[in-house]
Amino acid sequence: MRYFILFLVVSIFSLISGCTSIGYFAQAAQGQFSLLYRAKPINSWLTNPEADEKLKEKLRRIQEIRQFAARELGLPNNASYTSYADLNRQFVVWNVVATPELSLVPLKWCFPVAGCVDYRGYYDKHTAQNFADELNKKGMDVRISGVPAYSTLGYFNDPVLSTFIHYSEPELARLIFHELAHQVAYASGDSTFNESFATTIEEIGVSRWLAARGDDNLIANNGLFQSRRKDFLNLLHTYRFKFEEVYRKPISDDLKRQGKKELIRLIKSDYDLLKQTWDGYAGYDRWFDEPVSNAHFVLIATYHELVPEFKALLAEKGNLKDFYREVIDLAAMNAKARRKALQRHTPVVHQTPIKSGRIDAAASQ
């Protein structure tokens, strides 16, 4: 699953909401303000003689990426990603995703501004686990995923975090472009629209950033990364469809459980075959670190489903400024009208799916 999931932490006014508990919002507010308290301007880190030189090198590169984002991509030129916070933990938040045992339809949680989303985030892993355990007791399929970054949509000046500072240069650029895109346009309650738009901007942005850098090594490595990611996402999309097929069948729940168990076995087998085509690259092993469940598939389409439509719209508009204006207009529509308008730009795509038990080489083209 993709490394970056939007988790909007709203400010104090959120506490009046009846959508969820006061305790949940209290931890969210405390976590957000703790993060902001730790953040210091990047320049103060660069002038600190005790700061690690490798950290300083990363921060200088981020400053360049940040300037490029505003100058070449037309992304917000504000104080976001101009400070750095060392959190002394692996992730900034942990997201809990849950589905019924025999369905891929996720539970939703609703928040002011952000609307309803398919996950619930916690700044403390132990607290996230407690909530996941409660859902498990109710028979839900549950997954906890660590998140290295999120966007507050410009409500706060989002800092660079120690949770992703170690990323490669293309991945740092990808993350910053993605999160800044959320500040351009946001449709409340429509995660697929929001994340697909941000993914479109990150892909275009990274391509332009690497071209401007003119580093053949970086370009080649990024191309390899993109190819492997495409293969992996194709695998997940294929199996998501297979799970949905099993759950729709007019058969008993016991037979559906058997089908589910068999598909979990097959996706692991196909992933092992896929890694062989990658010369053993294991970058997606963590997806299988815990038992595979329905919850693993919830956010797969969210980040990529509408990317072809957004890219077609950009090609039609011819420039980012007009493209952003159109996307902002789309975000203001109701969900049904928004999707209908965007899908007018759906390109014709021919794909050969992955066949159960083996990887079809044509599937990754």
Stockholm file with secondary structure:
# STOCKHOLM 1.0

chainA/1-365         MRYFILFLVVSIFSLISGCTSIGYFAQAAQGQFSLLYRAKPINSWLTNPEADEKLKEKLRRIQEIRQFAARELGLPNNASYTSYADLNRQFVVWNVVATPELSLVPLKWCFPVAGCVDYRGYYDKHTAQNFADELNKKGMDVRISGVPAYSTLGYFNDPVLSTFIHYSEPELARLIFHELAHQVAYASGDSTFNESFATTIEEIGVSRWLAARGDDNLIANNGLFQSRRKDFLNLLHTYRFKFEEVYRKPISDDLKRQGKKELIRLIKSDYDLLKQTWDGYAGYDRWFDEPVSNAHFVLIATYHELVPEFKALLAEKGNLKDFYREVIDLAAMNAKARRKALQRHTPVVHQTPIKSGRIDAAASQ
#=GR chainA/1-365 SS CCSCCCCCCCCGGGGGCSSSCHHHHHHHHHHHHHHHHHCEEHHHHHTCTTSCHHHHHHHHHHHHHHHHHHHHHCCCCSSTTSEEECCSSSCSEEEEEEECTTCCCCCCEEETTTEEESCEEESSHHHHHHHHHHHHHTTCEEEEEEESCCCCTTSSCCCEETTTTTSCHHHHHHHHHHHHHHHHCCCTTCHHHHHHHHHHHHHHHHHHHHHHHTCHHHHHHHHHHHHHHHHHHHHHHHHHHHHHHHHHSSSCHHHHHHHHHHHHHHHHHHHHHHHHHTTTCCTTGGGGSSCCCGGGGTTTTTTTTTHHHHHHHHHHHCSHHHHHHHHHHHHTSCHHHHHHHHGGGCCCCCCCCCCTTSCCGGGGC
#=GC SS_cons         CCSCCCCCCCCGGGGGCSSSCHHHHHHHHHHHHHHHHHCEEHHHHHTCTTSCHHHHHHHHHHHHHHHHHHHHHCCCCSSTTSEEECCSSSCSEEEEEEECTTCCCCCCEEETTTEEESCEEESSHHHHHHHHHHHHHTTCEEEEEEESCCCCTTSSCCCEETTTTTSCHHHHHHHHHHHHHHHHCCCTTCHHHHHHHHHHHHHHHHHHHHHHHTCHHHHHHHHHHHHHHHHHHHHHHHHHHHHHHHHHSSSCHHHHHHHHHHHHHHHHHHHHHHHHHTTTCCTTGGGGSSCCCGGGGTTTTTTTTTHHHHHHHHHHHCSHHHHHHHHHHHHTSCHHHHHHHHGGGCCCCCCCCCCTTSCCGGGGC
//
